[in-house]
């Protein structure tokens, strides 16, 4: 790696909109985020499965005998 071109990594305090707080290392002192692993629907199990169906499914449903 070349010297003197990379940013210095410092501890960063991250605050989520849900109230969860944690620390990481990055080039910023603090961050505010909207979603984290404690409130994201994929990780909490509140994810909704949407089955829109394609053209073939719509055709089969419309002309079902």
CHARMM-style PDB file with segment names, atoms N, HN, CA, C and O in Angstrom:
ATOM      1  N   UNK     1       0.837  -1.185   0.000  1.00  0.00      PROA
ATOM      2  CA  UNK     1       0.000   0.000   0.000  1.00  0.00      PROA
ATOM      3  C   UNK     1       0.878   1.243   0.000  1.00  0.00      PROA
ATOM      4  O   UNK     1       1.950   1.271   0.604  1.00  0.00      PROA
ATOM      5  N   UNK     2       0.404   2.251  -0.680  1.00  0.00      PROA
ATOM      6  HN  UNK     2      -0.467   2.229  -1.171  1.00  0.00      PROA
ATOM      7  CA  UNK     2       1.135   3.508  -0.708  1.00  0.00      PROA
ATOM      8  C   UNK     2       0.943   4.240   0.615  1.00  0.00      PROA
ATOM      9  O   UNK     2      -0.118   4.156   1.234  1.00  0.00      PROA
ATOM     10  N   UNK     3       1.962   4.945   1.035  1.00  0.00      PROA
ATOM     11  HN  UNK     3       2.824   5.013   0.533  1.00  0.00      PROA
ATOM     12  CA  UNK     3       1.901   5.682   2.290  1.00  0.00      PROA
ATOM     13  C   UNK     3       1.242   7.039   2.086  1.00  0.00      PROA
ATOM     14  O   UNK     3       1.332   7.635   1.013  1.00  0.00      PROA
ATOM     15  N   UNK     4       0.583   7.513   3.130  1.00  0.00      PROA
ATOM     16  HN  UNK     4       0.511   7.028   4.002  1.00  0.00      PROA
ATOM     17  CA  UNK     4      -0.010   8.858   3.201  1.00  0.00      PROA
ATOM     18  C   UNK     4      -1.147   9.113   2.220  1.00  0.00      PROA
ATOM     19  O   UNK     4      -1.432  10.273   1.923  1.00  0.00      PROA
ATOM     20  N   UNK     5      -1.817   8.065   1.697  1.00  0.00      PROA
ATOM     21  HN  UNK     5      -1.585   7.123   1.939  1.00  0.00      PROA
ATOM     22  CA  UNK     5      -2.980   8.294   0.845  1.00  0.00      PROA
ATOM     23  C   UNK     5      -4.245   7.683   1.435  1.00  0.00      PROA
ATOM     24  O   UNK     5      -5.343   7.972   0.958  1.00  0.00      PROA
ATOM     25  N   UNK     6      -4.117   6.856   2.448  1.00  0.00      PROA
ATOM     26  HN  UNK     6      -3.225   6.621   2.835  1.00  0.00      PROA
ATOM     27  CA  UNK     6      -5.267   6.190   3.042  1.00  0.00      PROA
ATOM     28  C   UNK     6      -5.774   6.973   4.249  1.00  0.00      PROA
ATOM     29  O   UNK     6      -4.976   7.535   4.999  1.00  0.00      PROA
ATOM     30  N   UNK     7      -7.088   7.017   4.446  1.00  0.00      PROA
ATOM     31  HN  UNK     7      -7.736   6.561   3.838  1.00  0.00      PROA
ATOM     32  CA  UNK     7      -7.622   7.746   5.601  1.00  0.00      PROA
ATOM     33  C   UNK     7      -7.296   7.018   6.904  1.00  0.00      PROA
ATOM     34  O   UNK     7      -7.079   5.807   6.918  1.00  0.00      PROA
ATOM     35  N   UNK     8      -7.268   7.762   7.967  1.00  0.00      PROA
ATOM     36  HN  UNK     8      -7.445   8.746   7.956  1.00  0.00      PROA
ATOM     37  CA  UNK     8      -7.012   7.183   9.281  1.00  0.00      PROA
ATOM     38  C   UNK     8      -8.323   6.633   9.834  1.00  0.00      PROA
ATOM     39  O   UNK     8      -9.334   7.335   9.837  1.00  0.00      PROA
ATOM     40  N   UNK     9      -8.317   5.395  10.298  1.00  0.00      PROA
ATOM     41  HN  UNK     9      -7.496   4.825  10.296  1.00  0.00      PROA
ATOM     42  CA  UNK     9      -9.513   4.785  10.862  1.00  0.00      PROA
ATOM     43  C   UNK     9      -9.583   5.090  12.349  1.00  0.00      PROA
ATOM     44  O   UNK     9      -8.631   4.859  13.094  1.00  0.00      PROA
ATOM     45  N   UNK    10     -10.732   5.614  12.765  1.00  0.00      PROA
ATOM     46  HN  UNK    10     -11.505   5.801  12.160  1.00  0.00      PROA
ATOM     47  CA  UNK    10     -10.954   5.987  14.160  1.00  0.00      PROA
ATOM     48  C   UNK    10     -12.237   5.316  14.644  1.00  0.00      PROA
ATOM     49  O   UNK    10     -13.066   4.919  13.825  1.00  0.00      PROA
ATOM     50  N   UNK    11     -12.416   5.180  15.957  1.00  0.00      PROA
ATOM     51  HN  UNK    11     -11.742   5.502  16.622  1.00  0.00      PROA
ATOM     52  CA  UNK    11     -13.674   4.615  16.464  1.00  0.00      PROA
ATOM     53  C   UNK    11     -14.847   5.519  16.107  1.00  0.00      PROA
ATOM     54  O   UNK    11     -14.755   6.743  16.201  1.00  0.00      PROA
ATOM     55  N   UNK    12     -15.956   4.897  15.694  1.00  0.00      PROA
ATOM     56  HN  UNK    12     -16.031   3.903  15.617  1.00  0.00      PROA
ATOM     57  CA  UNK    12     -17.149   5.625  15.281  1.00  0.00      PROA
ATOM     58  C   UNK    12     -18.336   5.111  16.084  1.00  0.00      PROA
ATOM     59  O   UNK    12     -18.548   3.902  16.181  1.00  0.00      PROA
ATOM     60  N   UNK    13     -19.104   6.020  16.657  1.00  0.00      PROA
ATOM     61  HN  UNK    13     -18.932   7.002  16.579  1.00  0.00      PROA
ATOM     62  CA  UNK    13     -20.306   5.662  17.409  1.00  0.00      PROA
ATOM     63  C   UNK    13     -21.502   5.759  16.465  1.00  0.00      PROA
ATOM     64  O   UNK    13     -21.781   6.830  15.927  1.00  0.00      PROA
ATOM     65  N   UNK    14     -22.213   4.638  16.260  1.00  0.00      PROA
ATOM     66  HN  UNK    14     -21.986   3.768  16.697  1.00  0.00      PROA
ATOM     67  CA  UNK    14     -23.350   4.573  15.337  1.00  0.00      PROA
ATOM     68  C   UNK    14     -24.638   4.521  16.147  1.00  0.00      PROA
ATOM     69  O   UNK    14     -24.756   3.733  17.085  1.00  0.00      PROA
ATOM     70  N   UNK    15     -25.611   5.369  15.781  1.00  0.00      PROA
ATOM     71  HN  UNK    15     -25.516   6.010  15.019  1.00  0.00      PROA
ATOM     72  CA  UNK    15     -26.912   5.402  16.435  1.00  0.00      PROA
ATOM     73  C   UNK    15     -27.988   5.133  15.395  1.00  0.00      PROA
ATOM     74  O   UNK    15     -28.048   5.811  14.369  1.00  0.00      PROA
ATOM     75  N   UNK    16     -28.843   4.139  15.660  1.00  0.00      PROA
ATOM     76  HN  UNK    16     -28.794   3.589  16.494  1.00  0.00      PROA
ATOM     77  CA  UNK    16     -29.931   3.783  14.748  1.00  0.00      PROA
ATOM     78  C   UNK    16     -31.198   4.537  15.164  1.00  0.00      PROA
ATOM     79  O   UNK    16     -31.314   5.001  16.298  1.00  0.00      PROA
ATOM     80  N   UNK    17     -32.137   4.650  14.235  1.00  0.00      PROA
ATOM     81  HN  UNK    17     -32.043   4.273  13.313  1.00  0.00      PROA
ATOM     82  CA  UNK    17     -33.404   5.321  14.515  1.00  0.00      PROA
ATOM     83  C   UNK    17     -34.212   4.571  15.568  1.00  0.00      PROA
ATOM     84  O   UNK    17     -35.027   5.178  16.264  1.00  0.00      PROA
ATOM     85  N   UNK    18     -33.999   3.246  15.700  1.00  0.00      PROA
ATOM     86  HN  UNK    18     -33.337   2.753  15.135  1.00  0.00      PROA
ATOM     87  CA  UNK    18     -34.725   2.459  16.690  1.00  0.00      PROA
ATOM     88  C   UNK    18     -34.153   2.617  18.092  1.00  0.00      PROA
ATOM     89  O   UNK    18     -34.764   2.173  19.064  1.00  0.00      PROA
ATOM     90  N   UNK    19     -32.975   3.251  18.206  1.00  0.00      PROA
ATOM     91  HN  UNK    19     -32.479   3.612  17.417  1.00  0.00      PROA
ATOM     92  CA  UNK    19     -32.366   3.463  19.508  1.00  0.00      PROA
ATOM     93  C   UNK    19     -31.160   2.583  19.762  1.00  0.00      PROA
ATOM     94  O   UNK    19     -30.462   2.778  20.757  1.00  0.00      PROA
ATOM     95  N   UNK    20     -30.896   1.629  18.900  1.00  0.00      PROA
ATOM     96  HN  UNK    20     -31.463   1.470  18.092  1.00  0.00      PROA
ATOM     97  CA  UNK    20     -29.740   0.754  19.059  1.00  0.00      PROA
ATOM     98  C   UNK    20     -28.463   1.547  18.798  1.00  0.00      PROA
ATOM     99  O   UNK    20     -28.402   2.344  17.862  1.00  0.00      PROA
ATOM    100  N   UNK    21     -27.446   1.326  19.627  1.00  0.00      PROA
ATOM    101  HN  UNK    21     -27.496   0.679  20.388  1.00  0.00      PROA
ATOM    102  CA  UNK    21     -26.159   2.007  19.474  1.00  0.00      PROA
ATOM    103  C   UNK    21     -25.044   0.981  19.494  1.00  0.00      PROA
ATOM    104  O   UNK    21     -25.091   0.010  20.250  1.00  0.00      PROA
ATOM    105  N   UNK    22     -24.029   1.205  18.648  1.00  0.00      PROA
ATOM    106  HN  UNK    22     -23.991   1.994  18.034  1.00  0.00      PROA
ATOM    107  CA  UNK    22     -22.868   0.324  18.628  1.00  0.00      PROA
ATOM    108  C   UNK    22     -21.680   1.097  18.082  1.00  0.00      PROA
ATOM    109  O   UNK    22     -21.837   2.196  17.548  1.00  0.00      PROA
ATOM    110  N   UNK    23     -20.488   0.521  18.216  1.00  0.00      PROA
ATOM    111  HN  UNK    23     -20.361  -0.371  18.649  1.00  0.00      PROA
ATOM    112  CA  UNK    23     -19.256   1.166  17.776  1.00  0.00      PROA
ATOM    113  C   UNK    23     -18.599   0.351  16.667  1.00  0.00      PROA
ATOM    114  O   UNK    23     -18.587  -0.879  16.704  1.00  0.00      PROA
ATOM    115  N   UNK    24     -18.055   1.061  15.683  1.00  0.00      PROA
ATOM    116  HN  UNK    24     -18.065   2.060  15.654  1.00  0.00      PROA
ATOM    117  CA  UNK    24     -17.303   0.454  14.593  1.00  0.00      PROA
ATOM    118  C   UNK    24     -16.070   1.316  14.343  1.00  0.00      PROA
ATOM    119  O   UNK    24     -15.899   2.351  14.986  1.00  0.00      PROA
ATOM    120  N   UNK    25     -15.220   0.903  13.425  1.00  0.00      PROA
ATOM    121  HN  UNK    25     -15.359   0.062  12.902  1.00  0.00      PROA
ATOM    122  CA  UNK    25     -14.078   1.709  13.022  1.00  0.00      PROA
ATOM    123  C   UNK    25     -14.288   2.193  11.600  1.00  0.00      PROA
ATOM    124  O   UNK    25     -14.550   1.398  10.697  1.00  0.00      PROA
ATOM    125  N   UNK    26     -14.173   3.506  11.402  1.00  0.00      PROA
ATOM    126  HN  UNK    26     -13.961   4.152  12.136  1.00  0.00      PROA
ATOM    127  CA  UNK    26     -14.287   4.117  10.087  1.00  0.00      PROA
ATOM    128  C   UNK    26     -13.579   5.457  10.122  1.00  0.00      PROA
ATOM    129  O   UNK    26     -12.894   5.757  11.100  1.00  0.00      PROA
ATOM    130  N   UNK    27     -13.719   6.262   9.102  1.00  0.00      PROA
ATOM    131  HN  UNK    27     -14.275   6.019   8.308  1.00  0.00      PROA
ATOM    132  CA  UNK    27     -13.042   7.557   9.083  1.00  0.00      PROA
ATOM    133  C   UNK    27     -13.928   8.696   9.576  1.00  0.00      PROA
ATOM    134  O   UNK    27     -13.555   9.860   9.432  1.00  0.00      PROA
ATOM    135  N   UNK    28     -15.100   8.392  10.158  1.00  0.00      PROA
ATOM    136  HN  UNK    28     -15.403   7.446  10.275  1.00  0.00      PROA
ATOM    137  CA  UNK    28     -15.998   9.392  10.726  1.00  0.00      PROA
ATOM    138  C   UNK    28     -16.112   9.170  12.235  1.00  0.00      PROA
ATOM    139  O   UNK    28     -15.893   8.061  12.723  1.00  0.00      PROA
ATOM    140  N   UNK    29     -16.454  10.226  12.967  1.00  0.00      PROA
ATOM    141  HN  UNK    29     -16.632  11.127  12.571  1.00  0.00      PROA
ATOM    142  CA  UNK    29     -16.570  10.120  14.421  1.00  0.00      PROA
ATOM    143  C   UNK    29     -17.915   9.558  14.860  1.00  0.00      PROA
ATOM    144  O   UNK    29     -17.986   8.839  15.857  1.00  0.00      PROA
ATOM    145  N   UNK    30     -18.992   9.879  14.124  1.00  0.00      PROA
ATOM    146  HN  UNK    30     -18.933  10.463  13.315  1.00  0.00      PROA
ATOM    147  CA  UNK    30     -20.308   9.375  14.494  1.00  0.00      PROA
ATOM    148  C   UNK    30     -21.192   9.279  13.251  1.00  0.00      PROA
ATOM    149  O   UNK    30     -20.971   9.967  12.255  1.00  0.00      PROA
ATOM    150  N   UNK    31     -22.206   8.400  13.336  1.00  0.00      PROA
ATOM    151  HN  UNK    31     -22.385   7.841  14.146  1.00  0.00      PROA
ATOM    152  CA  UNK    31     -23.156   8.209  12.236  1.00  0.00      PROA
ATOM    153  C   UNK    31     -24.540   7.978  12.799  1.00  0.00      PROA
ATOM    154  O   UNK    31     -24.698   7.413  13.881  1.00  0.00      PROA
ATOM    155  N   UNK    32     -25.564   8.428  12.042  1.00  0.00      PROA
ATOM    156  HN  UNK    32     -25.435   8.887  11.163  1.00  0.00      PROA
ATOM    157  CA  UNK    32     -26.953   8.122  12.359  1.00  0.00      PROA
ATOM    158  C   UNK    32     -27.496   7.341  11.173  1.00  0.00      PROA
ATOM    159  O   UNK    32     -27.392   7.785  10.029  1.00  0.00      PROA
ATOM    160  N   UNK    33     -28.083   6.159  11.451  1.00  0.00      PROA
ATOM    161  HN  UNK    33     -28.167   5.798  12.379  1.00  0.00      PROA
ATOM    162  CA  UNK    33     -28.619   5.317  10.391  1.00  0.00      PROA
ATOM    163  C   UNK    33     -30.102   5.058  10.637  1.00  0.00      PROA
ATOM    164  O   UNK    33     -30.599   5.274  11.742  1.00  0.00      PROA
ATOM    165  N   UNK    34     -30.808   4.596   9.604  1.00  0.00      PROA
ATOM    166  HN  UNK    34     -30.404   4.421   8.706  1.00  0.00      PROA
ATOM    167  CA  UNK    34     -32.246   4.336   9.716  1.00  0.00      PROA
ATOM    168  C   UNK    34     -32.549   2.900  10.094  1.00  0.00      PROA
ATOM    169  O   UNK    34     -33.507   2.650  10.825  1.00  0.00      PROA
ATOM    170  N   UNK    35     -31.753   1.943   9.614  1.00  0.00      PROA
ATOM    171  HN  UNK    35     -30.974   2.146   9.020  1.00  0.00      PROA
ATOM    172  CA  UNK    35     -31.989   0.525   9.865  1.00  0.00      PROA
ATOM    173  C   UNK    35     -30.729  -0.156  10.364  1.00  0.00      PROA
ATOM    174  O   UNK    35     -29.623   0.151   9.918  1.00  0.00      PROA
ATOM    175  N   UNK    36     -30.908  -1.089  11.297  1.00  0.00      PROA
ATOM    176  HN  UNK    36     -31.806  -1.338  11.659  1.00  0.00      PROA
ATOM    177  CA  UNK    36     -29.790  -1.893  11.785  1.00  0.00      PROA
ATOM    178  C   UNK    36     -30.256  -3.342  11.874  1.00  0.00      PROA
ATOM    179  O   UNK    36     -31.383  -3.657  11.491  1.00  0.00      PROA
ATOM    180  N   UNK    37     -29.408  -4.209  12.368  1.00  0.00      PROA
ATOM    181  HN  UNK    37     -28.493  -3.953  12.679  1.00  0.00      PROA
ATOM    182  CA  UNK    37     -29.780  -5.626  12.462  1.00  0.00      PROA
ATOM    183  C   UNK    37     -30.847  -5.883  13.516  1.00  0.00      PROA
ATOM    184  O   UNK    37     -31.442  -6.960  13.519  1.00  0.00      PROA
ATOM    185  N   UNK    38     -31.106  -4.948  14.397  1.00  0.00      PROA
ATOM    186  HN  UNK    38     -30.622  -4.073  14.394  1.00  0.00      PROA
ATOM    187  CA  UNK    38     -32.136  -5.129  15.429  1.00  0.00      PROA
ATOM    188  C   UNK    38     -33.529  -4.720  14.954  1.00  0.00      PROA
ATOM    189  O   UNK    38     -34.524  -5.154  15.534  1.00  0.00      PROA
ATOM    190  N   UNK    39     -33.621  -3.884  13.900  1.00  0.00      PROA
ATOM    191  HN  UNK    39     -32.812  -3.531  13.429  1.00  0.00      PROA
ATOM    192  CA  UNK    39     -34.933  -3.402  13.459  1.00  0.00      PROA
ATOM    193  C   UNK    39     -35.218  -3.685  11.988  1.00  0.00      PROA
ATOM    194  O   UNK    39     -36.325  -3.407  11.529  1.00  0.00      PROA
ATOM    195  N   UNK    40     -34.276  -4.221  11.240  1.00  0.00      PROA
ATOM    196  HN  UNK    40     -33.376  -4.447  11.613  1.00  0.00      PROA
ATOM    197  CA  UNK    40     -34.498  -4.509   9.819  1.00  0.00      PROA
ATOM    198  C   UNK    40     -35.471  -5.686   9.682  1.00  0.00      PROA
ATOM    199  O   UNK    40     -35.297  -6.696  10.364  1.00  0.00      PROA
ATOM    200  N   UNK    41     -36.493  -5.582   8.819  1.00  0.00      PROA
ATOM    201  HN  UNK    41     -36.635  -4.761   8.265  1.00  0.00      PROA
ATOM    202  CA  UNK    41     -37.506  -6.641   8.692  1.00  0.00      PROA
ATOM    203  C   UNK    41     -36.932  -8.013   8.329  1.00  0.00      PROA
ATOM    204  O   UNK    41     -37.479  -9.027   8.761  1.00  0.00      PROA
ATOM    205  N   UNK    42     -35.868  -8.075   7.564  1.00  0.00      PROA
ATOM    206  HN  UNK    42     -35.423  -7.251   7.213  1.00  0.00      PROA
ATOM    207  CA  UNK    42     -35.286  -9.362   7.182  1.00  0.00      PROA
ATOM    208  C   UNK    42     -34.738 -10.092   8.403  1.00  0.00      PROA
ATOM    209  O   UNK    42     -34.906 -11.306   8.521  1.00  0.00      PROA
ATOM    210  N   UNK    43     -34.088  -9.375   9.309  1.00  0.00      PROA
ATOM    211  HN  UNK    43     -33.951  -8.389   9.214  1.00  0.00      PROA
ATOM    212  CA  UNK    43     -33.481  -9.997  10.484  1.00  0.00      PROA
ATOM    213  C   UNK    43     -34.465 -10.235  11.617  1.00  0.00      PROA
ATOM    214  O   UNK    43     -34.259 -11.139  12.426  1.00  0.00      PROA
ATOM    215  N   UNK    44     -35.535  -9.444  11.695  1.00  0.00      PROA
ATOM    216  HN  UNK    44     -35.703  -8.709  11.037  1.00  0.00      PROA
ATOM    217  CA  UNK    44     -36.491  -9.586  12.792  1.00  0.00      PROA
ATOM    218  C   UNK    44     -37.594 -10.591  12.493  1.00  0.00      PROA
ATOM    219  O   UNK    44     -38.332 -10.979  13.399  1.00  0.00      PROA
ATOM    220  N   UNK    45     -37.723 -11.022  11.234  1.00  0.00      PROA
ATOM    221  HN  UNK    45     -37.124 -10.707  10.498  1.00  0.00      PROA
ATOM    222  CA  UNK    45     -38.750 -11.988  10.872  1.00  0.00      PROA
ATOM    223  C   UNK    45     -40.070 -11.355  10.480  1.00  0.00      PROA
ATOM    224  O   UNK    45     -41.056 -12.070  10.299  1.00  0.00      PROA
ATOM    225  N   UNK    46     -40.125 -10.041  10.343  1.00  0.00      PROA
ATOM    226  HN  UNK    46     -39.324  -9.460  10.490  1.00  0.00      PROA
ATOM    227  CA  UNK    46     -41.351  -9.347   9.953  1.00  0.00      PROA
ATOM    228  C   UNK    46     -41.416  -9.088   8.455  1.00  0.00      PROA
ATOM    229  O   UNK    46     -42.212  -8.268   7.996  1.00  0.00      PROA
ATOM    230  N   UNK    47     -40.587  -9.779   7.702  1.00  0.00      PROA
ATOM    231  HN  UNK    47     -39.941 -10.445   8.075  1.00  0.00      PROA
ATOM    232  CA  UNK    47     -40.545  -9.578   6.256  1.00  0.00      PROA
ATOM    233  C   UNK    47     -41.822 -10.105   5.617  1.00  0.00      PROA
ATOM    234  O   UNK    47     -42.300 -11.183   5.973  1.00  0.00      PROA
ATOM    235  N   UNK    48     -42.374  -9.347   4.673  1.00  0.00      PROA
ATOM    236  HN  UNK    48     -41.986  -8.472   4.384  1.00  0.00      PROA
ATOM    237  CA  UNK    48     -43.594  -9.747   3.990  1.00  0.00      PROA
ATOM    238  C   UNK    48     -43.234 -10.331   2.637  1.00  0.00      PROA
ATOM    239  O   UNK    48     -42.445  -9.748   1.893  1.00  0.00      PROA
ATOM    240  N   UNK    49     -43.809 -11.478   2.317  1.00  0.00      PROA
ATOM    241  HN  UNK    49     -44.450 -11.952   2.921  1.00  0.00      PROA
ATOM    242  CA  UNK    49     -43.596 -12.110   1.029  1.00  0.00      PROA
ATOM    243  C   UNK    49     -44.690 -11.642   0.078  1.00  0.00      PROA
ATOM    244  O   UNK    49     -45.874 -11.864   0.331  1.00  0.00      PROA
ATOM    245  N   UNK    50     -44.300 -11.001  -1.002  1.00  0.00      PROA
ATOM    246  HN  UNK    50     -43.338 -10.821  -1.207  1.00  0.00      PROA
ATOM    247  CA  UNK    50     -45.258 -10.512  -1.985  1.00  0.00      PROA
ATOM    248  C   UNK    50     -45.109 -11.349  -3.253  1.00  0.00      PROA
ATOM    249  O   UNK    50     -44.034 -11.403  -3.851  1.00  0.00      PROA
ATOM    250  N   UNK    51     -46.186 -11.991  -3.649  1.00  0.00      PROA
ATOM    251  HN  UNK    51     -47.059 -11.947  -3.163  1.00  0.00      PROA
ATOM    252  CA  UNK    51     -46.184 -12.785  -4.863  1.00  0.00      PROA
ATOM    253  C   UNK    51     -47.002 -12.048  -5.912  1.00  0.00      PROA
ATOM    254  O   UNK    51     -48.230 -12.137  -5.925  1.00  0.00      PROA
ATOM    255  N   UNK    52     -46.333 -11.330  -6.779  1.00  0.00      PROA
ATOM    256  HN  UNK    52     -45.335 -11.257  -6.769  1.00  0.00      PROA
ATOM    257  CA  UNK    52     -47.023 -10.520  -7.784  1.00  0.00      PROA
ATOM    258  C   UNK    52     -47.492 -11.377  -8.951  1.00  0.00      PROA
ATOM    259  O   UNK    52     -48.510 -11.075  -9.573  1.00  0.00      PROA
ATOM    260  N   UNK    53     -46.763 -12.438  -9.251  1.00  0.00      PROA
ATOM    261  HN  UNK    53     -45.935 -12.684  -8.746  1.00  0.00      PROA
ATOM    262  CA  UNK    53     -47.129 -13.278 -10.385  1.00  0.00      PROA
ATOM    263  C   UNK    53     -46.719 -12.647 -11.698  1.00  0.00      PROA
ATOM    264  O   UNK    53     -46.688 -11.424 -11.832  1.00  0.00      PROA
ATOM    265  N   UNK    54     -46.409 -13.480 -12.651  1.00  0.00      PROA
ATOM    266  HN  UNK    54     -46.434 -14.474 -12.542  1.00  0.00      PROA
ATOM    267  CA  UNK    54     -45.981 -12.982 -13.957  1.00  0.00      PROA
ATOM    268  C   UNK    54     -47.111 -13.020 -14.958  1.00  0.00      PROA
ATOM    269  O   UNK    54     -48.264 -13.261 -14.601  1.00  0.00      PROA
ATOM    270  N   UNK    55     -46.779 -12.782 -16.205  1.00  0.00      PROA
ATOM    271  HN  UNK    55     -45.842 -12.586 -16.495  1.00  0.00      PROA
ATOM    272  CA  UNK    55     -47.767 -12.749 -17.286  1.00  0.00      PROA
ATOM    273  C   UNK    55     -48.410 -14.121 -17.485  1.00  0.00      PROA
ATOM    274  O   UNK    55     -49.616 -14.222 -17.710  1.00  0.00      PROA
ATOM    275  N   UNK    56     -47.606 -15.165 -17.401  1.00  0.00      PROA
ATOM    276  HN  UNK    56     -46.626 -15.083 -17.218  1.00  0.00      PROA
ATOM    277  CA  UNK    56     -48.136 -16.521 -17.613  1.00  0.00      PROA
ATOM    278  C   UNK    56     -49.150 -16.870 -16.527  1.00  0.00      PROA
ATOM    279  O   UNK    56     -50.210 -17.425 -16.816  1.00  0.00      PROA
ATOM    280  N   UNK    57     -48.819 -16.542 -15.274  1.00  0.00      PROA
ATOM    281  HN  UNK    57     -47.957 -16.091 -15.039  1.00  0.00      PROA
ATOM    282  CA  UNK    57     -49.750 -16.828 -14.174  1.00  0.00      PROA
ATOM    283  C   UNK    57     -51.061 -16.055 -14.332  1.00  0.00      PROA
ATOM    284  O   UNK    57     -52.137 -16.593 -14.072  1.00  0.00      PROA
ATOM    285  N   UNK    58     -50.969 -14.806 -14.755  1.00  0.00      PROA
ATOM    286  HN  UNK    58     -50.095 -14.369 -14.966  1.00  0.00      PROA
ATOM    287  CA  UNK    58     -52.185 -14.010 -14.958  1.00  0.00      PROA
ATOM    288  C   UNK    58     -53.033 -14.585 -16.090  1.00  0.00      PROA
ATOM    289  O   UNK    58     -54.260 -14.614 -15.999  1.00  0.00      PROA
ATOM    290  N   UNK    59     -52.372 -15.045 -17.162  1.00  0.00      PROA
ATOM    291  HN  UNK    59     -51.375 -15.022 -17.236  1.00  0.00      PROA
ATOM    292  CA  UNK    59     -53.091 -15.642 -18.282  1.00  0.00      PROA
ATOM    293  C   UNK    59     -53.793 -16.925 -17.851  1.00  0.00      PROA
ATOM    294  O   UNK    59     -54.962 -17.134 -18.175  1.00  0.00      PROA
ATOM    295  N   UNK    60     -53.084 -17.783 -17.124  1.00  0.00      PROA
ATOM    296  HN  UNK    60     -52.134 -17.613 -16.861  1.00  0.00      PROA
ATOM    297  CA  UNK    60     -53.667 -19.049 -16.673  1.00  0.00      PROA
ATOM    298  C   UNK    60     -54.846 -18.797 -15.736  1.00  0.00      PROA
ATOM    299  O   UNK    60     -55.852 -19.503 -15.800  1.00  0.00      PROA
ATOM    300  N   UNK    61     -54.726 -17.803 -14.877  1.00  0.00      PROA
ATOM    301  HN  UNK    61     -53.909 -17.229 -14.825  1.00  0.00      PROA
ATOM    302  CA  UNK    61     -55.816 -17.487 -13.950  1.00  0.00      PROA
ATOM    303  C   UNK    61     -57.033 -16.955 -14.699  1.00  0.00      PROA
ATOM    304  O   UNK    61     -58.168 -17.294 -14.364  1.00  0.00      PROA
ATOM    305  N   UNK    62     -56.799 -16.122 -15.712  1.00  0.00      PROA
ATOM    306  HN  UNK    62     -55.877 -15.847 -15.984  1.00  0.00      PROA
ATOM    307  CA  UNK    62     -57.886 -15.508 -16.477  1.00  0.00      PROA
ATOM    308  C   UNK    62     -58.629 -16.524 -17.333  1.00  0.00      PROA
ATOM    309  O   UNK    62     -59.855 -16.469 -17.425  1.00  0.00      PROA
ATOM    310  N   UNK    63     -57.906 -17.455 -17.964  1.00  0.00      PROA
ATOM    311  HN  UNK    63     -56.910 -17.500 -17.889  1.00  0.00      PROA
ATOM    312  CA  UNK    63     -58.504 -18.402 -18.901  1.00  0.00      PROA
ATOM    313  C   UNK    63     -58.535 -19.823 -18.340  1.00  0.00      PROA
ATOM    314  O   UNK    63     -58.463 -20.794 -19.094  1.00  0.00      PROA
ATOM    315  N   UNK    64     -58.641 -19.939 -17.034  1.00  0.00      PROA
ATOM    316  HN  UNK    64     -58.699 -19.151 -16.422  1.00  0.00      PROA
ATOM    317  CA  UNK    64     -58.727 -21.249 -16.398  1.00  0.00      PROA
ATOM    318  C   UNK    64     -60.061 -21.903 -16.768  1.00  0.00      PROA
ATOM    319  O   UNK    64     -61.109 -21.258 -16.726  1.00  0.00      PROA
ATOM    320  N   UNK    65     -60.011 -23.179 -17.126  1.00  0.00      PROA
ATOM    321  HN  UNK    65     -59.160 -23.703 -17.159  1.00  0.00      PROA
ATOM    322  CA  UNK    65     -61.262 -23.851 -17.500  1.00  0.00      PROA
ATOM    323  C   UNK    65     -61.707 -24.840 -16.480  1.00  0.00      PROA
ATOM    324  OT1 UNK    65     -62.742 -25.484 -16.655  1.00  0.00      PROA
TER     325      UNK     65
END
